[in-house]
Each structure stands twice: as structure tokens, then as C-alpha cells.
């Protein structure tokens, strides 16, 4: 055993919710979103650019995120994302649905055989 944390694939549809949650914490650029998700999950979740950036564009197109160009910590220009009111509503709805679904799945998994 190498001591590495096991990696986890995201369930389809959960990436949007997780991105909305990270952006709800404050304005952030794409690379920092991936870093925060990895850090918050203690290295279990690693979101690849090929998944993250299409998700950011999709969320922006739906009106859940707003993006604007600004200088990053390194001084380079980056698109910083903020949550819109519609995005906050969507995050709340998705979080409630996730709580219900995970409770049901946990209940099923704990059923005695």
C-alpha cells in the first residue's frame, strides 16, 4: 500500500453542485476551484480540466454563475466566477435533493441481510 488516499469518481450531476458550493464561498477562478475541491475532499476528489471548464461554461450559460476577467494571485488574467441569485437557489435545491438521496441510500445500505 502506498499510503495514498483512494480517488473517487464523481456521480454524474454532482460536479455542478460542488462547483456551485465552492463558488458560493467567494469569487474564484477555475484552477482554484479544482484546488479547493481537492483540498476540501482531502485529495479524494480530483477534478480534471476537461470536466471542470465545460461545467463552468454550462453553469454560466444557465445563469447560475457570472464570470469576469481579473488578475489572479500570480498577476495573470483569469476568469473569476461568482454565484448569481439563480445559482444560489439552484445550489440550495441540489443540496436538499442530495441530502434526501444520500439518506435513502444510507438507509438501504444499512438494511440487514
C-alpha positions in Angstrom: 0.0 0.0 0.0 1.4 3.4 -1.0 -0.4 5.5 1.7 -2.3 7.4 -1.0 -5.9 8.4 -0.5 -8.3 6.4 -2.7 -9.6 8.6 -5.5 -13.3 8.8 -6.2 -15.2 9.4 -9.4 -18.0 12.0 -9.1 -21.5 10.8 -9.6 -23.0 12.3 -12.8 -24.6 15.7 -11.8 -22.7 16.2 -8.6 -19.9 18.2 -10.2 -22.2 21.2 -10.8 -23.4 21.2 -7.2 -19.8 21.0 -5.9 -18.7 23.8 -8.2 -21.6 26.0 -7.1 -20.7 25.3 -3.4 -17.1 26.3 -3.9 -18.1 29.5 -5.8 -20.6 30.3 -3.1 -17.6 30.8 -0.7 -16.4 33.7 -2.8 -15.1 34.8 -6.2 -12.7 32.2 -7.6 -11.1 31.2 -10.8 -11.3 27.8 -12.4 -7.9 26.4 -11.3 -8.6 27.5 -7.7 -12.0 25.7 -7.9 -10.2 22.4 -8.7 -7.7 23.0 -6.0 -10.3 23.8 -3.4 -12.3 20.7 -4.2 -9.2 18.6 -3.9 -8.3 20.2 -0.6 -11.8 20.1 0.9 -12.1 16.4 0.0 -8.7 15.6 1.5 -7.4 14.6 -2.0 -10.3 12.1 -2.7 -11.8 14.3 -5.4 -9.6 15.5 -8.3 -11.5 17.3 -11.0 -9.8 17.4 -14.4 -9.8 20.5 -16.6 -11.6 18.5 -19.2 -14.6 18.2 -16.8 -14.3 21.4 -14.9 -14.2 24.0 -17.7 -17.2 22.6 -19.6 -19.1 22.6 -16.3 -18.2 26.2 -15.6 -19.4 27.2 -19.1 -22.6 25.2 -18.7 -23.3 26.9 -15.3 -22.6 30.3 -16.7 -24.8 29.7 -19.7 -27.7 28.6 -17.3 -27.3 31.9 -15.4 -26.1 30.2 -12.2 -22.6 31.7 -12.4 -21.3 35.1 -13.6 -17.7 35.4 -14.8 -15.4 38.4 -15.2 -11.8 38.8 -16.1 -9.4 39.9 -13.3 -5.8 39.5 -12.2 -5.1 36.3 -10.3 -2.7 35.8 -7.3 0.1 35.3 -9.9 -0.8 38.6 -11.7 -2.1 36.7 -14.8 -5.6 37.4 -16.1 -8.2 34.8 -15.2 -11.9 34.4 -15.3 -13.3 34.8 -11.8 -16.7 33.2 -11.1 -19.3 34.4 -8.7 -22.7 32.8 -7.8 -25.8 34.5 -9.1 -29.2 34.6 -7.2 -30.4 31.9 -9.5 -27.2 29.9 -8.8 -27.8 30.2 -5.0 -31.4 28.9 -5.5 -30.1 26.0 -7.6 -27.4 25.2 -5.0 -30.0 25.1 -2.2 -32.3 22.9 -4.3 -29.5 20.5 -5.3 -28.2 20.3 -1.7 -31.7 19.4 -0.4 -32.0 16.7 -3.1 -28.6 15.4 -2.3 -29.4 15.2 1.5 -32.6 13.2 0.7 -31.0 10.9 -1.8 -27.9 10.2 0.4 -30.2 9.4 3.4 -32.2 6.9 1.4 -29.1 5.3 0.0 -27.6 5.0 3.5 -30.8 3.5 4.8 -30.8 0.9 2.0 -27.1 0.0 2.6 -27.7 -0.4 6.3 -30.6 -2.8 5.8 -29.7 -6.2 7.4 -29.3 -9.0 5.0 
